Amino acid sequence: MLVVHDGSPGADMAVEYALTLADTAGLDTCILRLRTGGLSHKVPCLRPAMKASTALSIAGTHPALAESNDEILAPWGGISSILETATERRCDVIVLGTHQGRSWQRLWYGHLARGLMAMTDLPLLVVNRFTVCRYA
Amino acid sequence: MYKRIVVAVGDYPELDTALEYAIALAADSDAELSLLRVCTVPLIFGALDMVTCSHLALENVMEAHTHLLACAAAAAEEAGVSYTTTARWGAIPDLLMRTADEVECDVIVVGSPASPGWPWPYNRYLARQVMARARQPVLVVSQPPPASYGGHCGHGCWWCMMALLGQIWRSSMP
């Protein structure tokens, strides 16, 4: 299971959901922290670094995942990086968060899910911030 | 792992893929499957020359809807999955999300063809709508599950037909 944290508001929920699911079902998990080096790093309200630290703290509670985390600098969205990592790690599913906020936020953060949907044959598990983890 | 899974049933290839995946997932995780058939009236029913015979055509449409739902239910039954069937009138994304809320499902399975390029707005309309608005996790699948995870449903769906055609083609090769 490859969990993608792209800094979007729903990404923390996706990480938490995926880790709980992995604990329940005994799945191997790899967290991919995606740092987009484009406009999002220049605009403070879109900067994903703060959220990535949250993902790390969540992952820190799962010691088995300490060695499986990756961080990739992907200048233009990182879809190819995600696909390469999924192929290298032979993942069965890609988990990522999505945002259900205003239209411009959906446009900004939703491109990753839409791009992955078009480019990969792997199943995508899309989690949003309303998702309640029932397995905890 | 999952307790309730919702999937839409239809006559599109991507819906067949989603159904096949949902059945395999439900069989693997011992979950209850909620099969939703969203009925729609074909646009041609609004044409002037269809007014007098539309009720006859509508009966055929309803039979087709019932047959599709029965095929899906038979596939689920064959896989040993407990299921419930629902048929509703309206738009697929809205009713899929409403049904998911009502049955308190754990995941919604939708199909989406992995084909970059035009016409992407049409191809992935359902997946994009559900992904953007659903309150539950959404599993987007573009291929049927691997053979080790359930395989073909064997009920004349698109993937089974393609697999059958592939077998015939391979057997005809020298």
Interface residues (C-beta under 8 A of the other chain):
Chain A: Y17 L21 T24 A25 T98 Q100 R106 G110 A113 R114 M117 A118 M119 T120 D121 P123 L124 L125 V126 V127 N128 F130 T131 R134 Y135
Chain B: M1 K3 Y21 D106 V107 S112 A114 S115 P116 G117 W120 R124 A127 R128 M131 A132 R133 A134 R135 Q136 P137 V138 L139 V140 V141 S142 Q143
